[in-house]
Amino acid sequence: MNKLCGYLRTIQQYLHTPKGQHDCLDYLRAILFMLIIMLVIYFLLKSLAGAFQ
C-alpha cells in the first residue's frame, strides 16, 4: 500500500509542475479527439448500415 501512495504522490507532484500541467492537457486533448473520432465513425457506420431509417 505504501508503494501505491508513493506513486500517487509522485504523480501529484508532477502535475504541479509546468511540464506536468502541459502534458496533462495534451493527454486530455488527445483523449477528447479520439472520442470524437470514434463517435463520428460509429454514427457514420450506423447510417451506412441503415439503422437510422
N, C-alpha and C positions, 0 to 999 in steps of 0.2 A: 504494500500500500504506500510505503514511503517513496518508492520509485515513481509511482503514478503522480503523487503530489509534487515531486521534483520536476517531472515532465511538464505538468500543468503550470507550475511556477515559471519555468523557463519560457514556455510559450507566452505567458502573460507578460514577462519582462521583454520578450522580443517584440510583442505587439505595441509596446510603449515607446519603441524607437521609431525614428522617421522611416527607416528602411522597412521595418516590420509593418508599419501602417500602410506604406505604399504597396508592399507585397500583398497584404490582406485585401486591399481594394482591387488590385489586379486579379486575384483569385476569385473574388466575388463577382467582378465584371465578367470573367471568363465563364463562370457557372451560369450567370444570367443569360449570356449569349447562347450557351449550349442548350439551356431550357427553352429559349425562344425558338431556336432552330429545330429542336425536337418537336415542339408543338406545331410549327409550320409544316414539317414533314408529315406528322401524324394526320393533321387535317387535310393535307393535300392527298395523301393516300386514301383517307376515308372518302373524300369527294370523288376521287377517281374510281373507287370501288362502288360508288352509287349509294352509299349509306345515308346521304343527306337528301334523298328524293322521296 
